[in-house]
């Protein structure tokens, strides 16, 4: 539902990469090795690390409203891309450094993923 280059499912009930990352989160966190078979696997790993960041934020908030503010802020905050000094070390070898237009599209895509993840993760942290 956020603007960006990622496609929106035609059917609202159709699962996408965000749903898959949430569903597989526990499994992915406990895996020692994960074989990358596609670019979707790279996105899953990035989202798993991002979910960890979100959960750290949610641990410190007293209610859903504050959680929504924190996740929104995290979703729109600046972040590093592959090749930047603070891009997660765990993922650096998995991504090629983007350049030019590709860099801007990647930034928009990741921004969209971060915002959508925060929106969908919030009800899981504050179900009522």
Helices and strands as residue ranges (DSSP letters): H 17-30, H 39-59, H 64-76, H 89-92, H 100-125
